[in-house]
Amino acid sequence: MRQIVVDHLGVLPQQVIPGARFAEELGAEGQDTFEIVAEAEGEFGVTIPAELSEKIRTVGELQDLLEAELRKQSGGE
């Protein structure tokens, strides 16, 4: 997921940490966060519900949601 953020926003890998806020710290604008979420969903083969994806503000929030969806798919939740 880190590489998706790096490629999309042009930031350094070390900037992509769980507490990093997409807009304020990583420079995401407009649809950037939505596009990152969509690309991550495709990469990991999951779908994050729209009502949750709209609330994503940090790298860690996206990571947590991706992990939760992966657990659901594998029968872990």
Rosetta blueprint (number, residue, H / E / L):
1 M L
2 R H
3 Q H
4 I H
5 V H
6 V H
7 D H
8 H H
9 L H
10 G L
11 V L
12 L L
13 P H
14 Q H
15 Q H
16 V L
17 I L
18 P L
19 G L
20 A L
21 R E
22 F L
23 A L
24 E L
25 E L
26 L L
27 G L
28 A L
29 E L
30 G L
31 Q L
32 D H
33 T H
34 F H
35 E H
36 I H
37 V H
38 A H
39 E H
40 A H
41 E H
42 G H
43 E H
44 F H
45 G L
46 V L
47 T L
48 I L
49 P L
50 A H
51 E H
52 L H
53 S H
54 E L
55 K L
56 I L
57 R L
58 T E
59 V H
60 G H
61 E H
62 L H
63 Q H
64 D H
65 L H
66 L H
67 E H
68 A H
69 E H
70 L H
71 R H
72 K H
73 Q H
74 S L
75 G L
76 G L
77 E L
